[in-house]
Amino acid sequence: MMKKATDTSRQISFGEAFKVWTKLGFLSFGGPAGQIALMHRMLVEERKWIGNDRFLHALNYCHLLPGPEAQQLATYIGWLLHGTRGGLAAGIMFIIPGMLTILALTLLYAGFQKVAAVQALFYGLKPAVLALVVMAVFRVAGKALKTPYLSLLAGLAFLAMFFYQAPFPAVIVAAGLLGYLGISWCPRRLGERCPSWICGDTTVKQGKDEGGMIDLLLDKDGDSRFTPTFFRSLRVLVIWGAIWLGPVLLLVLFLGPDHVFSTIALFFSKLAMVTFGGAYAVLAYMAQEAVSSYGWLHPGEMLDGLALAETTPGPLIQVVQFVGFLAAFRDPGLLNPYVAGTLGALLTVWVTFAPCFLWIFLGAPYVERLRHNRLLNGALSGITAAVVGVVLNLSLWFGLNALFGQVHATSALGATVPVPDLASADWFGLILAALAFLAMKYGKLGMVTVLAACSGLGFLWKLV
């Protein structure tokens, strides 16, 4: 049976994987929560390409990186399958559909400031994505929260971020420390005196994946890409550092540091280094800089850009290309404004996502090497639990903003409690979300079918 499973894993050709990455790119709606849920469903549950433990291990690493964790997770899994070309295929195809869609909509926005018809087409997708995310939260939680202690950590992470707006890096570090103390330190130091609700049998279960073709393959794979060496790391750092920063340096040298293209390249390269916790964590800073410091956008336009990013496939951080387009569009120099805007958008995408490939190709071999390190098992278990809380936090944030026109903030016990205004509720969206959930969970309808049906119903509703 093992031999048969291994042979099956070797039949995952690059062409087959490329088709899956392309499909994933076109269906990746709903921000990081929806995208991670989609990947888990497609790769772990349906195709069984990767085991749940390895999926969560890779996700933990991506959560520690600046940039869009879902795109980096796709790159990581693509790298596991087919090395550098697999990582490039997965990462690039995760970006391309959303990039082209946002570019087309931004061209329309710049010319007419009106995208109502397109927004109507995407309107029904939000409730469907919300239903998909809710299902994923329960599925991932059931597999990741193996002890009451880990469930407690997930709950604390959710409370800290949703009600107290705790910084994402602080939550992850605290979860890693608490996970180490509870899962690794407690059973080693106290032995049988360590309460079972804390350590349970996690130490026994960790490191065992079931049903993942990649896992079966890599157990006997001696490929050099999984062996971290100093010279390999240096080569990756030099090549991808040049790919990322080479164009930035050329723009500054030939156009000067004050040219709009140079400013875009420098600003978004800096932003790519600090986007911990995903797009939401830096939107306020980016909007303030783009409006107040650089004058690229008018007040309120950032919300229009976010609306485009939320209703199109791909990472939410792709809202940066909306900003980059308008920056160059309004300061085109000798170029046609639309040509300048398009170049500004492409430049923004380049400096935003090129470092994502650097982080994965540089760090993934070390992360794989540390996967069975017992000293890190507890810390990673804590981070995994926190990730469940983070995804739940993003899910609620997405749901509140997608289904309610107004959400008021009130204070209680030092916490900021978001209270949706029921008068502003999108009741059709709420009903559509419930129907989508029931259709997938009990009707066993496919995800693509539900997304298409919801999009069509939403479009018809908006037309009526």
N, C-alpha and C positions, 0 to 999 in steps of 0.2 A: 504493500500500500504506500509506503514511504517513497519507494522508487517511482511509482506511478505519479505521485504528487510532484516529485522533483522534476520528472520529465515534463509534466504539465507546465511547471513554472518556466522551463526553458523554452516553451512555445510562445511566451509573451514576446512577440517580435517588436521591433522598433516601430514598424508600421501600425501594428495593432495598438500599441501604447500611444502613438501620435494621434490616432483617431479618438481615443479616450480623452487625451489632454485637450484636443480641439472641442469635443463635446462639453467637457468641463468648463472651458473658457466661455462658451456661449450660454451656459446655464448658471454661471456663478453670480447669482443675484443675492442681495440681502446682506452685504457687508461680511465681515469676518465670521460672524456666528453662522450665517447661512452657508457660506462657502466651506467652512470646516465641516459642517453637517453634511453638505453635499458630497465632499470627498470621502468622509467616513462611510456614507451609504454606498457610494459607487465602488470604492477601492477595498474597504474592509468587509462590508456585509454582502454586497452583490457579487463582486468578482473575486473576493478573497485573495487579492494580490498581496496584501500586507496584513500581518497580525495586529490585533488591537493594541497590545503592549508596545510594539515597535512604532505604531502610528502615534501613540501618546508620547512616547519617548522623543520622537522627532518633533512633535508639536511643542513639547516643553522647551526644546532648544530654540525653536522659532519664536516662542514667546519672549525669550531672553534677548532677541535681536531687535535693532531698530528696523522699521519698515513693516510692510504688510505681511503678517504671519501666515495667512492662507496661501499667498503666492509663493512664499519661501518654503512652506510645507510641500506644495506641489513640486517645486524644484528639487527638494530633498528626496522625495519619493521617486521622481524621474531619474535622479542621480543613482539611487539604489538599483534601479532597473537596468539602466544602460549607460552609466557613467556620465561624463560631461555632456555628451550630445543629448542624453535623456533628460538631464537637468535643464539644459537650454530649451529643449522642446516643450517640456512641461511648464517652465517658467514663462517663456515667451508667449505660448498659446493661452496662458492664463490672462495675459495682458492685452493681446492684440484685439480681440472682439470688442472689449470695452473701450479701448483706446480709439478705434475707428468710429464706434458709435458716438462717443462723447465729442470727437473731433467734428463729425457731421452735425451734431446738434449744436455745438458751439458756433460753427459757421452760420447756422440758421439763427442762433441767438444774437450773434454780432450784427447780422444784417437786419433782423426783424424783431429782436427782443421778444420772440413769441414761439413757444414750442408746445402749445396746448394739445395739438393733435397727437404728437408723439407721447406726451405725458399721459394722455388718455389711453394709449395703447399699452403703456407700462403700468397703468394704475392698478390693474387686477393682479399684478405679480406680487405686490407687497404682501397682501393677505396670504397668498400661497407660500411665499418664502417664510412668513411668520409661522405657519403651521409646520413647515418642514423643520424649522429651528426648534420648535417646542418638542417635536418628536425626538430630535437628535439629542437635546439636553437630557431627556430621560434615558435614552439608550446609552449615551456615553457615561452618564452618572452611574448607571447600573453596572457597568464594567470597570469603571475607574475607582469608585468609592467602595473599597473592599472591607472596610472596617468602620464602625461608628466614629472613630477618631478622624478618619479622612472625610467623612460626611460633615463633621463639625468644622474642619478646616475649610471645606467648600462653602459652608454657610457663612463663616466669618469673612471669607474673601468677598462673597457677594455683598454682605452688609457693609463692609468697609468701602467698597467701590460705589455701590448704588446709593447709599444714604450719607456717606461721609466724604465721597469723592477722593478717597485715598489714592495717592500716586501709584500707578500700575507697577513700576519697579519695586517700590516698597512692599506692596502686597506679595509679589513673587518671592522676594528675598525672605520676608517673614514666614511665608508658607514653606519655603525650602528649609529654613532653620527648624520650624516646628515639626515638619515632617521627619527631619533627621533625628530630632530628640525623641519623638514618639515611636517611630518605626525602626530605627537603627540603634540609637543609644539605649533606650529603655529596655528592650529585651536582652541586649548584651550585658548591661550593667546589673539589671534586677532579675534576669532569668524568669523563673516561673512567677515571681512576685509582680512582674509587669502585667497590669490588667489586660485581659484578653480583648476588651473593647478598644484598647489602644493599638496593640500590635497585631492581634488576630493571627491569621496565617499568611499575612502579606509577604513576609520574608520567604515563605515557601513558594508562593505563587509567582513572585517577581521573576522576570527574565524568561518566562515560558509563554510563547505565542502559539496559538492554535489556528490552523487553517490558512496561514499566510504563505502564498507561493514564494514571495520574496524571501521570507524567513527560512523556508526549506532549502531554497537555492543558496542563500548566503551561508548557511551552516557548513557547507562544503566548498564554498567558493574561495579560491586563493587569489583572486584578482588584486593587483597591486593598488588599486584605487582605495582600498579599505585599509591600507597600511600607512598611517601618517608618518612622514619623514620631514626632516628640516628642509631638505632641498625641494621636495614637492611643495611644501608650504611656501617657501620663498618664491618658487616659480609661479604659483597661483597668485600670490600677493603682487608680484611685479606685473604679470599679464593683466589681471583684472583691475589693478590699480591704474594701469595705463589706459585701459578701455574706459574706465570711469572718469578719470581726471585729465587724461590727455586732451580731449576736446575742450575742456574748461580752460586749460592752460593756453591752448592755441587761440581761443576766443579773446582771452585777456591780452595776449601778446599782440595780436593783429588788429583788434578793434578797440582796445583800451578797457580799463576796468569800469568805466562809467557808461559804456554802451549797453543798451537794453538786453542784448543777448548775453553779454558778460555778467550783467547783474542777475539775470535769471539763472544762469549756470551756477554762479557762486551761491546765491541764496538757497536754491533748492538742493545743491550739494550739501550745504550745511544742514538743511532741514532733514535730509536723508540720514544724518548721523544722530538725530535726536528724536525720531518718531517712535519712541518706545510706547507700547500699548496700542498701536494702531492709529488710524486716521483721526479718530475722535479726540485723542490726547493732544493733537497739535493743531486742530482746526482753528481754535480761538487765536492762538499765536500767529498762525499763517494769515488769518483774516485781518488781524490788527496790523501786521506788517504790510500786507498787500494794499490795504486801504489808507492807513495813516502815514506809514513811512515812505512807501514807494509811489502811492497814488495810482496803482494799476487798476483798482476796482473802485466803483462807487459803493457807498454804504447800502447794504441789502443784497448786492449782487452775489456775495459769497453764498447766501442761502439758495439762490438760483443754481449756482454751480453744484452745490451739495445735492440739490434735488435731481439734477442730471445724473450725478454719480450714483445716487441711491436707486435710481430706476433703470440703470444700465448694468450689464454684466461687468465683472472685474472688481479689483480692490477699490474701496472707497477713497483711498489716497490718490486715485487717479483724478480727483477733483483738482489736483495741482495743474493738470494740463489746461483746464479751463482758465485758471489764473495766468498761466504762462502765455496762453493764446491772447487773452485780452491785453496783457502787458505789452506784447510786441505789436498787436493790432493797433493800439493807440499811440505807439511810438515807432512807426515803421521805417523811418528814415527815407532812403531812396526806393525802398521796395513797395510793391503793392500791399496795402494793409492786410488783405486775406493771405497773401503769400507769407508775409512777415508773421502773422498770427499762427499759421500752420507750422512754420519753422520754430516759433517759440514754444508751441505745444509739444512738438517732437523732441526738442531739446530738453524740455522739462521732464518728459517721460524718461529720456535717456539717463539723466543724472539722478533721477529718483530710483530707478530700478536696477541700474548697473551695479550699485553696491550690494543689492540683495543677492546677486549671483556670487559676488566675492565672499560674503559671509557664509554662504552654504558650501561652496567648493573648498573654502579654507577650513571651515570648522567641522564639516560633516564626518570626515574620517576619525577625528578625535572623539566626536560624540558617539560614533559607532564603537570605538575601542572602549569607551567608558560605560557602555550599555550594561555590562554584567559586573561592574564594580560595586561590590557590596557596600562600600562606604557611602556611595552616592544613592543607593536604592531608596533610603528613607527620605532624603531631600527631594528626589525626583517624584516620589509618591506624594509628598506634600505639594509640590508644584502642580502635579497632575490634578490633585483635588482643587487647588486654587483656580486652575484653568476652567474647571466645571463651573465654579462660581463666577468667573469672568464671562464665560459664554452666556450664563443665565442673566448676568447684568446687561450685556449687550443686547440680548433677546428682548428684555423688558424695555430697554431704552428704544430699541427699534420699534417695538409694538406700540409704545405710547406715542411716539412721534409719527408713526404711520397711520394710526387709527383714530387719533384725537387731534383736532385742530389747535387746541390750547391745553397746555399743561402748566399748572401753577405750582410754585414751590412754597412749601410751608416748613416751619422749623419746629422740631420736637426733640427734647433730650439732646440737644446739640447736633442733631442730624437734619439734613435737608430732605424733606419727603416730597416727592413729586405727586401731585394730585391732579388727575385728568379732569377736565371740564366735560361733564356728561353731555352738556348742551352742544358741544362741538364734536361729539363722537361721530365717526363715519360708520353708521350702523350697517350699511351695505358691506363695507369692508370687514366688519366684525363677523357678519353672517358668512361672508365668503371665506374668511379664515377658518371658521368652525367647520364649514362644509369641506374645505380642502383637507383639514385634519382628519375628519371622519372618512373621507374618500380614500386617503392613503392608509390609515390605520386599520379600518374595518372593511372598506371596499376593496383594498389591495390594488388600487389603481396605481399605475406607474407615475413617477415624478414628472416626466415630460408631459404626460397626458393632463395631469392636474395643472401644471404651470400654463399650458396652452389654453386649457378650458377657462382658467381664472383670468388670463389675459383677455380672451375674447369676451367673457361676460363683463369684465371691467370696462372694456372699450365700448360695448353696447350701452352699459349703464351711463357712462359719461356722455355718449351721444344723445341719449334720451333726456 
